[in-house]
Amino acid sequence: MNSMTGFGAATAPLNNANIRVEIGGVNRKQTEISISLPRAWAELESQVRELVAGTVSRGRVNVTISLQTAGSGSGNIAVNKAKLAALQQCMAEVADTLQKPVEPTLDALVRLGVIAEENEADITPETAWAATEPAVREALQAFLTLRAEEGANLRTDLLARINTLREYREQLIARASGVPTRYREQLLKRLEESGLPLPADDERIIKEIALFADRCDVSEETTRLASHLDQFERICDKQEAVGRTLDFLCQEIFRELNTTGSKANDAELAQLVVTAKTELEKIREQVQNVE
């Protein structure tokens, strides 16, 4: 079991600078990968995405790759003259077609990689990738290790809470078994207080109690609840991504508890159901962090 949250970082030398890779993850229902790269290396995005996508199946993963320079040359801006010449030719053709001058904005020049930090512009994407790939793999491994550690903690917490639900289930069964008896006693008492006493073995009393016992029987719900809890534990032991399956099981557990509560006809039993639902909500919150 893995958590969707984690962080990993790595650096790699490149010429007189360092490449810094940071990978962080947060929970999401689907897989989202966001990549931030120096503009001059934008074409590396697909390669980075392929590496990350092969290791995660759920959650939002943010990848930031930056070039950290040192010394007096840090922060200098350079112009890619080849790209600028190509852009000028393209602008001339557009202006000729539109019959009016067309000037690129500074933002467009940056986005197109015509203007970039000096070191970024001097390093080709191929050279950058040769140094970036090992750093991405190292940061990714640290990220996955942290997710696995957090996942192990989540598993421990989830299994402890499932055991708590098992205890609540036993209490529900014990309380539910006495509901028909208590109803019979209350019914006989009300009849006697109303001046209509009837013996306990009266056919009408027996029939009423039988119908009531059938309506408030929760044996099917508690049996299915036990099955869901067993399945939850088995799934927690699997190595693949199990978050969506556990989320579905939480819905099924809630359904059984909800039905038990609606059939309870007993204040203490209803309160037990509310307490179990509260514990289940804590489980659902934790499951939202499971990959």
Disulfide bonds with the S-S distance in Angstrom:
none
